Every structure is written in C-alpha cells, then in structure tokens.
Amino acid sequence: MPSRPQVLVSALLFSALAVAQTATPAAKSSQAPPPTKSSSKAVTISGHGVEHGARAIHNSALVVDTHADTPGRFVDENFDLSQDAGTGYLDFNKIKAGNLGAEFFSIWVEPKANKGHETKRALDMIDSVYEQARLHPDKMMMAFSTQDILAAHRQHKLAALLGVEGGHAIQGDIRILRDYYRLGVRYMTLTWSNTNELGDSSGDLNDKSVEHHNGITDFGRQVVREMNRLGMMVDISHVADRTFFQALVASRAPVIASHSSSRELTNAPRNMTDDMLIALARNGGVAQVNFYCGFISQKYVDREKQLKEQHDPDYEKVQSLFLKAQTPEVKKELDEAKARLVVKLPRPPLSDLIDHIDHMVKVAGVDHVGLGSDFDGIDCSPQGIDSAADLPKITQALYDRGYKAADLDKILGGNLMRVFAEVEKLAKQIQAETNQDTRREIVPTAQSQQQ
C-alpha cells in the first residue's frame, strides 16, 4: 500500500477542532407499523399567510439529505452555490425553495483516476465545502454534530456535513480515517463500487479480475470499530450483501445506508433486500432512499439494459461523458446527449420513488427510512424532481398516501438525527471505557496487518 500522505491541512484542522462536540441522547428506536390515513390537517402561519397540510409539514420539518456529490462540481467546475445550478440539483435558491436544512456533501474519489493520491483528492473536496461555508456565512455553516445541525436550523442556514464515499479514500491507513474525522467527516461508506481493503463491494462481485474477501476484512472490522469510537457513522451503501451483514455484527452503533433503495422493487445490486432492511431496523439504523432512476424503476433498468446491448450512441455518449471533468464544453455536450437519450429512456414517474419509500417503511418500520437523494451524482431522477426545490413534492405524495405529520418528520430528517445522536452518545461511552491511546490496540494500516 502507498505510504501515508504527508499533507498540511492546518487551517481546515483548526476549524474542525474548534467546534465542540455535544451529543443529545436519542429516544430508543422502535419499529412502527405503516402509516394510516389521517384526517387531521397541519396548519402553520408563514410570512405569506396560512399554510395547510403537506406544505406546512414540510416547511416546519428539519429536512436532512444524506448524499450529494456537489463537491465534484466545486472542485472541477469552480461552481459556487450562489450561482444558478442550471441542470444541477443544488444551489442556494433551490435549497431554500425545498427547505433543505442539512446536506451531507459526498467526498467521492474516483478510484482509477486518483489511484495513489486518493487522500489528496479527498482533501481538495473537503476544502471546497469549507470554502462554500466561508464565502457564504449568511447561508451555510459547517456542522459536525447533531447540535450543530439544530443550531444551523435555528439560524435558517444550511448545515453542511461531510461523508466520505468509499473506504479506498483512506489508502489502507486508519490514521487517515482519524484525520478525516478531525476535519469534520461524519460518515464513511465502507466501499464504493470498487472492492477495497475494507471489504467487498456490490459493484464488482462478478469481476473475476478483482480479488474478493468473502465480505468484510479484518482491517475493515478494525475500521468499523474505530468509527464507532470516533463517532463516525458507518455507511453500508454500495457494499456487497455479505459485507453488509458482517459490518452489522462488527458495529456497536446503528449504521446507515446513505443512498440505497429497495431491491424487492428494483433489482439492482446496490439496492437493499427486505432481509437487509429488517436487519438494519434491528440494528437501529436507517436506510436513506436513493432517487436515481435506475434504482427506483425496473422498467427503466430493463430499457437501459436494452440500449446498452444495442450500443445506442446517445446512451454510450452519456455514460462516457458523465465521469469526465465537467468543463463547459463537456457539460454542453452531455446535456445535448441526455436530451436525446430521454426520448428513448424516459424518466420514471414520481410514484416509483414514493413506492420505494412506502415499501421500505412497511418492511423496516417508519423509524428506519429517510432521504439520500444522490443529487449531483446521478444523471436521472424521477419526473418532477429536478432539484432540491422539488423536495416538498415528496412530502405531498407521502401525505396523499396517508402519512401523518409525525411520520413525515421522521422520514424527512428525524430518523437520521436519531441515529447520528446515538452514534455520538456511544462514542462518548467507548472513549470513557477505553481512555487510552487506541494506537496500541488498533492496527494502523491494512498492509501491516498482513505482515
């Protein structure tokens, strides 16, 4: 494995360490039956008159989204949230219109293009989020705890959090995991679509050229336990099924699926089976539903497969351009190709996304489902969901199906806040139990564990 990068991150580190970590005890999670039809109408008074029903519920809720890939735009496109996002999903106007209260910005490092310098890329992306908060202190603030999220909500600012997507970003070194925590990272996805030193991914299980581990590795278990100690949420989106179940055993804290939907409804390896949802609920965790067309619509998946097999030129162009650096020229070409492709590959209706939320609630319980959009990391979302401004449509659709205000508050953000608070609380307990230098008991690198 590459040696631990020696990087100077003093300014970021100072900012992260300056924030006091205070956790609030959360009520114990319990499974709840599917919501029943409610005849009550929620009413609030807004600056523009009286709001009723679903809109009032949405506007009074703390809305938390656990996955947006916008840092890639910050770094590669020099995008600023004060600008119009265009076909992108997030900017300050869209955030305000959708009453988005907290966003976990994804620190996703493309493994092939950044091989050997994954941490450098991650630090660039972390810095880009801090820069947005520095440039727009009236609209956004960095958040490192549940209390910070609540403070931002009281100040009507976006709470910006960080989540590393893919354990390959620590380059096999648990000390880098600790550095990420100090910089504000509050969850890490054990794998992306690539199997790494921590465990197997769902994205390459059929690739015979990849050396698999039959689930999680010993180093992966050490990482999970260290995340528990630090107070960093363990994210199991993207992992192989065996890795998922083994990670649940390894973790003392509830885990999250930051952006995963239901495999029962859409047969995608990235989605969660009903058995996985039940196990996650027993663990006390939460599954945050992904908005991507290919994860919420079997019809879309089947048609996409057909176009791929036919080597459709517009499909192939979109696939090749999507992962390229989004220069103005590339973005223009991509948008044109997507406009042609959507005629052949229509976006699924919003009801498909709502079906996933509804099914996952019925299986796991209303205390264990939330929203993990994958904004700016996907090239297709259901009809009507064009940006964060459209989040109220999800609340309306669920309300129309009989979801009550208390249940909607949980799905919109309350469940994630509960899990986050439990992770914070457990971290304090573990730290009190050990009260010693963990470097004496935790193997620092995947490489040294093989020696």
C-alpha positions in Angstrom: 0.0 0.0 0.0 1.2 3.6 -0.6 2.7 5.3 2.4 0.6 7.7 4.4 0.5 11.1 2.5 2.1 13.9 4.4 -0.2 16.8 3.9 -0.6 20.1 5.6 -4.2 20.8 6.5 -3.7 23.1 9.4 -6.4 25.7 8.5 -9.1 23.0 8.0 -8.0 21.1 11.0 -8.1 24.2 13.2 -11.7 24.9 12.0 -12.9 21.4 12.6 -11.3 21.0 16.1 -12.7 24.4 17.2 -16.3 23.0 17.2 -17.4 21.5 20.4 -18.9 18.0 20.1 -22.1 17.8 22.2 -24.4 14.9 21.7 -28.0 14.7 22.8 -29.4 11.3 24.0 -31.9 10.0 21.5 -35.1 8.1 22.2 -34.7 4.3 21.6 -35.6 3.3 18.1 -38.6 1.0 17.5 -40.3 -0.4 14.5 -43.6 1.2 13.7 -46.5 -0.1 11.6 -47.1 1.5 8.2 -48.8 4.9 8.5 -52.5 5.1 8.5 -54.8 7.6 6.9 -55.0 10.7 8.9 -57.9 13.2 8.7 -56.0 15.9 10.6 -54.6 18.9 8.8 -51.5 20.6 10.0 -51.6 24.3 9.9 -48.8 26.9 10.4 -48.6 30.6 9.9 -45.9 31.7 7.4 -44.8 35.1 6.2 -47.1 34.8 3.3 -50.3 33.7 5.0 -51.6 30.4 6.3 -50.1 27.1 5.1 -52.0 23.9 5.3 -51.4 20.2 5.0 -48.3 18.7 3.5 -46.6 22.1 2.7 -46.9 23.2 6.3 -45.5 19.9 7.5 -42.6 20.1 5.0 -41.7 23.7 5.8 -41.7 23.1 9.6 -39.6 20.0 9.4 -35.8 19.6 9.6 -35.1 18.2 6.2 -31.9 16.2 6.1 -30.4 14.7 2.9 -27.5 12.3 3.3 -25.9 12.3 -0.1 -25.0 15.0 -2.6 -22.0 14.8 -5.0 -21.8 18.6 -5.4 -18.1 18.8 -4.2 -17.1 17.4 -7.6 -18.7 20.5 -9.1 -17.0 22.8 -6.6 -13.6 21.4 -7.5 -13.8 20.6 -11.2 -16.2 23.3 -12.4 -15.4 26.1 -9.8 -19.1 26.0 -9.1 -20.5 28.2 -6.4 -23.8 27.6 -4.6 -24.7 31.3 -5.1 -24.8 30.6 -8.9 -27.8 29.1 -10.7 -27.1 25.4 -10.8 -28.6 25.0 -14.2 -29.4 21.3 -14.7 -27.6 20.7 -11.4 -29.6 19.9 -8.3 -28.2 22.2 -5.7 -27.8 26.0 -5.3 -28.9 28.3 -2.5 -32.2 29.3 -4.2 -33.1 25.6 -4.8 -32.1 24.7 -1.2 -34.2 27.5 0.2 -37.2 26.6 -2.0 -37.0 23.0 -0.9 -36.5 23.8 2.8 -33.4 21.7 2.8 -31.9 22.0 6.3 -28.9 19.8 6.2 -26.8 18.2 3.5 -24.1 15.6 3.7 -21.7 16.5 0.9 -20.1 13.4 -0.6 -16.3 13.2 -0.7 -16.2 10.7 -3.6 -12.8 9.9 -5.0 -12.9 8.2 -8.4 -10.6 5.3 -7.7 -8.9 4.8 -11.1 -8.2 8.4 -12.0 -6.9 9.1 -8.4 -5.1 5.9 -7.7 -2.1 6.5 -5.3 -3.3 10.0 -4.4 -6.8 9.3 -3.1 -6.3 11.4 0.0 -5.1 14.4 -1.9 -8.3 14.4 -4.0 -10.4 13.9 -0.8 -8.7 16.9 0.9 -9.4 19.1 -2.2 -13.1 18.2 -2.0 -13.3 18.7 1.8 -11.6 22.1 1.4 -14.2 23.0 -1.3 -17.1 22.6 1.1 -15.4 24.6 3.8 -14.8 27.4 1.2 -18.5 27.5 0.4 -19.3 28.0 4.1 -16.5 30.6 4.3 -17.8 32.6 1.3 -21.4 32.4 2.3 -21.6 32.5 6.1 -25.1 34.0 6.0 -26.5 31.0 4.1 -24.4 28.0 5.1 -22.3 26.7 8.1 -20.2 23.7 8.6 -21.8 21.2 11.0 -20.1 18.4 12.9 -22.8 17.2 15.3 -26.5 16.9 15.8 -26.3 20.1 17.9 -24.6 21.9 15.1 -27.4 20.9 12.7 -30.0 22.2 15.1 -28.1 25.4 15.5 -27.9 25.9 11.8 -31.7 25.2 11.5 -32.4 27.9 14.2 -30.4 30.3 12.2 -32.1 29.4 8.9 -28.8 28.3 7.4 -27.9 25.1 5.5 -26.0 22.7 7.8 -23.1 21.4 5.6 -21.7 18.0 6.7 -19.2 15.7 5.1 -19.3 12.0 4.2 -16.5 10.1 2.6 -17.9 7.7 -0.2 -15.6 4.7 -0.3 -13.0 3.4 2.1 -10.3 3.4 -0.5 -10.0 7.1 0.3 -8.1 6.2 3.5 -5.5 4.4 1.4 -5.4 1.5 3.8 -4.3 3.7 6.7 -6.6 4.0 9.8 -4.7 7.2 10.8 -6.2 8.9 7.7 -9.6 7.9 8.9 -8.9 9.8 12.2 -7.7 12.8 10.2 -10.9 12.8 8.2 -12.9 12.8 11.4 -10.9 15.7 12.7 -11.7 17.6 9.5 -15.4 17.0 10.0 -16.3 13.8 8.2 -19.2 12.2 10.0 -19.8 9.1 7.9 -17.8 6.9 5.6 -19.2 4.4 3.1 -17.1 1.2 3.5 -16.9 0.7 -0.2 -17.9 2.5 -3.4 -18.5 0.4 -6.5 -14.9 -1.0 -6.1 -13.8 -3.7 -3.6 -11.1 -2.3 -1.4 -9.0 -3.1 1.7 -12.1 -2.9 3.9 -14.4 -5.4 2.1 -16.3 -6.5 -1.0 -18.4 -4.1 -3.0 -21.7 -4.9 -4.7 -20.3 -3.2 -7.8 -17.6 -5.7 -8.9 -18.6 -9.1 -7.5 -18.8 -10.6 -10.9 -15.4 -9.2 -12.0 -13.0 -12.2 -11.9 -10.0 -9.9 -12.1 -10.8 -8.4 -8.7 -9.6 -10.2 -5.6 -12.5 -10.5 -3.2 -12.6 -11.1 0.5 -15.8 -13.1 1.1 -17.2 -10.0 2.8 -15.6 -7.6 5.3 -11.8 -7.9 6.0 -10.2 -7.9 9.4 -8.9 -4.4 8.6 -12.5 -3.4 7.7 -13.7 -4.6 11.2 -11.0 -2.5 12.8 -12.1 0.5 10.8 -15.7 -0.1 11.8 -14.8 -0.3 15.5 -12.7 2.9 15.2 -15.5 4.7 13.5 -17.7 3.7 16.5 -15.1 5.1 18.8 -14.7 8.3 16.9 -18.5 9.0 16.5 -18.5 8.5 12.7 -21.5 6.8 11.2 -20.8 3.5 9.3 -22.4 3.7 5.9 -23.2 0.4 4.1 -24.5 1.7 0.8 -22.6 0.1 -2.1 -21.2 -2.9 -0.1 -21.8 -6.5 -1.0 -24.6 -8.3 0.9 -22.1 -10.4 2.9 -20.1 -7.3 3.8 -23.3 -5.6 4.9 -24.3 -8.4 7.4 -20.8 -8.7 8.7 -20.5 -5.0 9.2 -23.7 -5.1 11.3 -22.0 -7.7 13.6 -18.8 -5.6 13.8 -20.6 -2.3 14.7 -21.7 -1.5 18.2 -23.5 1.6 16.8 -26.5 1.8 14.4 -25.4 2.0 10.8 -26.8 3.9 7.9 -27.4 3.3 4.2 -26.8 6.8 3.0 -28.3 6.4 -0.5 -29.9 3.0 -1.2 -33.4 1.9 -2.4 -35.3 -1.4 -2.4 -34.1 -4.4 -4.3 -37.6 -6.0 -4.0 -39.0 -3.3 -6.3 -35.9 -2.7 -8.5 -33.4 -5.5 -9.0 -30.1 -3.5 -8.7 -27.2 -5.0 -6.6 -26.8 -1.5 -5.0 -30.4 -1.7 -3.5 -31.2 -3.4 -0.2 -33.1 -6.7 0.1 -36.0 -7.0 2.5 -33.8 -9.2 4.7 -31.2 -6.4 4.8 -33.8 -3.8 5.7 -35.1 -5.9 8.5 -31.6 -6.5 9.8 -30.9 -2.7 9.6 -34.0 -2.0 11.6 -33.0 -4.4 14.3 -29.6 -2.7 14.4 -31.4 0.6 14.9 -30.1 2.1 11.7 -31.7 4.0 8.9 -31.9 3.5 5.1 -31.9 6.7 3.1 -33.7 6.2 -0.2 -31.8 7.0 -3.4 -33.6 9.0 -6.1 -31.7 7.6 -9.1 -34.0 6.3 -11.9 -32.0 3.1 -12.3 -32.5 2.3 -8.6 -36.3 3.1 -8.4 -37.7 1.8 -11.7 -37.4 -1.8 -13.0 -38.9 -0.6 -16.3 -36.1 2.0 -16.6 -33.4 -0.7 -15.7 -34.8 -3.1 -18.4 -34.9 -0.4 -21.1 -31.4 0.9 -20.2 -30.0 -2.7 -20.5 -31.6 -2.9 -23.9 -30.0 0.3 -25.1 -26.6 -0.8 -23.7 -26.8 -4.1 -25.6 -27.8 -2.2 -28.8 -24.8 0.1 -28.3 -27.1 3.1 -28.6 -24.8 6.1 -29.5 -26.6 8.5 -27.2 -26.5 6.1 -24.3 -22.8 5.4 -24.7 -22.0 9.1 -25.1 -23.8 9.9 -21.8 -22.0 7.1 -20.0 -18.6 8.3 -21.3 -19.2 12.0 -20.7 -20.7 11.7 -17.2 -17.5 10.6 -15.5 -15.3 13.2 -17.3 -14.3 16.5 -15.7 -17.3 18.7 -16.3 -15.8 21.5 -18.3 -18.3 23.9 -20.0 -17.7 22.1 -23.3 -18.2 18.6 -21.8 -21.3 19.7 -19.9 -22.9 21.2 -23.0 -22.2 18.0 -25.0 -23.5 15.9 -22.1 -26.7 17.9 -21.8 -27.4 17.6 -25.5 -26.8 13.8 -25.4 -29.1 13.5 -22.4 -31.8 15.4 -24.2 -31.7 12.9 -27.0 -31.5 9.9 -24.7 -34.5 10.8 -22.5 -36.8 10.3 -25.6 -35.5 6.7 -25.7 -35.2 6.2 -22.0 -38.0 8.2 -20.3 -37.7 9.2 -16.6 -40.0 7.2 -14.3 -42.9 8.8 -12.5 -42.5 10.3 -9.0 -44.8 7.5 -7.8 -42.0 5.0 -8.3 -39.8 6.8 -5.8 -42.7 7.0 -3.4 -43.3 3.3 -3.8 -39.8 2.6 -2.7 -40.2 4.8 0.4 -43.5 3.2 1.2 -42.2 -0.4 0.7 -39.2 0.3 2.9 -41.3 1.7 5.6 -43.6 -1.3 5.6 -40.6 -3.7 5.8 -38.3 -1.8 8.2 -40.7 0.5 10.1 -41.2 4.2 9.8 -38.3 4.8 12.2 -35.8 3.4 9.8 -36.3 5.2 6.5 -35.1 8.6 5.2 -33.9 10.5 2.1 -30.5 10.1 0.4 -31.0 11.8 -2.9 -27.6 11.3 -4.6 -28.1 14.8 -6.0 -25.4 15.8 -8.5 -24.1 12.2 -8.5 -26.9 11.0 -10.8 -27.9 11.8 -14.3 -31.6 10.9 -13.9 -34.2 11.4 -11.2 -38.0 10.8 -11.4 -40.3 13.2 -13.1 -40.9 16.3 -11.1 -37.7 16.0 -9.0 -35.4 18.3 -10.9 -33.6 19.8 -8.0 -33.7 20.3 -4.2 -36.5 22.8 -4.8 -38.8 19.8 -5.5 -38.4 18.1 -2.2 -41.8 19.3 -1.0 -43.4 17.1 -3.7 -42.2 14.0 -2.0 -43.8 15.2 1.3 -47.0 15.9 -0.6 -47.1 12.5 -2.2 -46.5 10.7 1.0 -49.1 12.8 2.7 -51.6 11.9 0.0 -50.9 8.2 0.8 -51.9 8.8 4.4 -48.6 9.6 6.2 -49.1 11.7 9.3 -47.0 14.7 10.3 -45.1 12.7 12.9 -44.1 10.0 10.4 -43.1 12.6 7.8 -40.9 14.4 10.3 -39.1 11.1 10.9 -38.6 10.4 7.2 -37.6 13.9 6.3 -34.8 14.0 8.8 -35.8 12.9 12.3 -34.6 9.3 11.8 -31.2 10.3 10.6 -30.9 12.7 13.6 -31.7 9.9 16.0 -29.1 7.6 14.6 -26.5 10.3 14.5 -27.2 11.2 18.1 -26.9 7.5 19.1 -23.6 7.3 17.3 -22.3 10.3 19.2 -23.5 9.0 22.5 -21.9 5.6 22.0 -18.6 7.2 21.0 -18.5 9.0 24.3 -19.2 5.7 26.1 -16.5 3.9 24.2 -14.0 6.7 24.9 -14.8 6.6 28.6 -14.4 2.8 28.6 -11.0 2.7 26.9 -9.5 6.1 28.0 -6.2 5.1 26.4 -4.2 5.6 23.2 -6.1 3.4 20.7 -3.0 3.2 18.5 -1.9 0.5 20.9 -4.9 -1.7 20.2 -5.8 -0.9 16.6 -3.6 -1.9 13.6 -2.8 1.3 11.8 -2.7 0.0 8.2 -4.1 -2.8 6.1 -0.6 -3.5 4.9 0.9 -4.0 8.4 -2.0 -6.4 9.2 -0.8 -8.7 6.5 2.8 -8.8 7.9 
